[in-house]
Amino acid sequence: MKSDVIAIDNQGKGIDSAKEETKRVAQFQGLDAKESLRLQLCAEEMLSLARSVTGEMEASFWIESEGKNFELHMTTQTVMDKTKRDLLIGASTAQKNEATNTFLGRIRDAFQEAMLSETDTYTYEPDMSPDDMVNRVIESEDWDQYEQSVLRSVADGIKVSIKGKTVDLTVVKAF
């Protein structure tokens, strides 16, 4: 069974619909209350993880299920840089880009990775003058990876596929 596809945007529109769709699928597939809550937690953390890493959210979310086996899918477009790519791939269970399963996929991934830009971040120091800070990105505190750790503890698997600007995130959960 495939659920409805929910569009999610930067303003948070669609997030409540995605949560409701997750509840509906859980009920339709006969999950008990505890299992339903775990599936909902997977969906919420997946959406939160994507937003934390990519910084934007123009995404499509849907669930595919067969019996008590679930795959939560999310696809979004993002401007990719090396840091963002590493964070996304680091969130996957296999620590690899799932789009590289073929020879041509590995070649495409190598070219795309080579073309990615480095992000310039600078740490603010109290003795810096305002002229030193012009046109510089001030480094924020490191992402605490909270969503990633919660998702890894609840889900059975996390797959990340990156092709150009398109990121496909799949969370696998079986009850």
Summary of the structure (lengths in Angstrom):
residues: 175
radius of gyration: 18.2
end to end distance: 15.9
largest distance: 62.0
contacts: 489
relative contact order: 0.19
helix: 43%
strand: 23%
